[in-house]
Amino acid sequence: MHRLFTSLLLIALPGVAVAQTDDSITLVMFLHGMIGFFGALSLVVFVAGFLIYITRLGTERREDGIKVMEKGFTIMMVVILCVAVLYWVR
């Protein structure tokens, strides 16, 4: 009985390992997609803040553009950190 259980286990384990690999690859691809999306979003936010800063250069409200650029830069730093963690875990 023990020999039968061992042989069945050895036959089934490679299938389980492949299934786990497929799930982890799917998760990694999803995370790369999300990182790409938020990276593009951070660039759009930064450029929008820069345009606000340039258009309000002579006024007192140009700090609004700086605040938007800071938010875009912060998002970009978080995205870079997420990329580093993803490659480190992988």
Long-range contacts (C-beta under 8 A, 24 or more apart in sequence): 28-86, 28-90, 31-82, 31-86, 32-86, 35-79, 35-82, 35-83, 35-86, 38-75, 38-78, 38-79, 38-82, 39-76, 39-79, 41-75, 42-72, 42-73, 42-75, 42-76, 42-79, 43-72, 43-76, 44-72, 45-71, 45-72, 45-75, 46-72, 46-73, 46-76, 47-72, 48-72
